[in-house]
Amino acid sequence: MKPHSKFNAARRALLFWCLFIGIGAVAGAVGMLAAPDGSALGMEGMLPYFQVLPPAEYLYQDFVFPSIALLCVNGIPNLIAAALLFRHKKAGIISGGLCGTRVESICCRQGNPLRRTTFYTAQEAEPKAC
């Protein structure tokens, strides 16, 4: 019987998280591409909040650009890292760690209550009547 390895346990945990994030990102991107108005995922009410971002007139008229960004930033890299981890490649550990670090930095940036700079204020984020 092979002794329990901390390395193998860590690799399996990293594999789980890469698959979890990657499959979730692909599912979210497919949902947003299937209904660009956000109705498939119940996000149609969020689109007006994107309208205050700087390039809104080009990128945020619907959810096509956010779905492509989600797929490119979280979906494909995490699934590639998972495939490398399945094959027991060292590059899988490195790329999985980098993907996890990137996701964690995004979460910390979005959830930091001490940040002072934002792209828009709360008043600007309120949907405006036409």
Secondary structure, DSSP 8 states (H G I E B T S, - for coil): -----HHHHHHHHHHHHHHHHHHHHHHHHHHHHHSTTSGGGT-GGGHHHHTTSTTHHHH-SSSHHHHHHHIIIIIHHHHHHHHHHHTT-HHHHHHHHHHHHHHHHHHHHHH-TT----SS-HHHHS----
